Every structure is written in C-alpha cells, then in structure tokens.
Amino acid sequence: MALRQAVTRLLIADDVGIGKTIEALLILRELLERGTIKTFAVLCPPHLCEQWQNELSDKLDMKQ
C-alpha cells in the first residue's frame, strides 16, 4: 500500500515486537532502490535514536 501512494507518508505504530522496524526498512529500501526518494526522516522517541541509526547503518549501508 505504501509503495502505491503518490507521496509516501507513513505512521507505523503497534505493540512492541510486532515488526515495525522491519516493515519500515523494507519500504524504505524499496523506495531508495526505485529512485523514488533521495532523503527521508525517521521520527522516534529520543531513547530509540541510536537503535534506528544502527539499523539504518546495518541494513541499508547508510552512514550516520
């Protein structure tokens, strides 16, 4: 559904351990590979910033 939107804006919210990070990274990777986006923003609570930076670095080969 996210990949069919003209402008992709998502809010992924669910219980802990349901796979929000994986879902977001899969969508993000696809949009980057298609060349649909060049930049993006991840909004998260401050205590999760380092986790997100690590995930982006590990899974998408992105520098912090």
N, C-alpha and C positions, 0 to 999 in steps of 0.2 A: 504494500500500500504506500509506503513512504517513497519508494522509487518511482511511483506514478504521479506524484504531485509536481506541479509546475515549480513551486518553491517549497523545498523540504524544510519543514519546521516540526520538530518532534518534542514531545514531553513523554518520557518513558518513566513511569512510576509504578512500583509494585512492591511486594514484600521482599525481604532480604533473601538472597539466594535463588531468585527466580530467573536470573539471566539478563538483567538489564544491560550490564556492561557488554556482554557478548552480542546482544541484539544491536546495540548502538554501534559497536565496532564493525559488525557485518555490513550495516547500512552505510557507515562512513567509508569503509574500504571500497564498496561498490561505487559510490558516488565519486570518490577520488579516481578510481580506475577508469570510469567512464569519461572523466574530464569535466563532469558536471559542476564540480566545485573545486576551488583552489584553497579556500580558507574555511574554517569552521570554529565554533565556540562550544565548549563544554561548560555548563553551569552546574556546579555541585557544591555541597557544603564544604567549608574550609578543611575539615578533617579528612576529606576524600581527595583533595587536590593531588597529593603525592601519589596516591594509588592510580588515579587517572593518568598522570604523567607517565608513570611506569608502564601502564597498559598500552598507551599510545606508542611509547617508545618500543616496547617489546613486540607488539602485534602489528604495528603499521610502519615500523622502522622510521619513526619520526623523532627528531631531536627535540629536547625540552627547551 
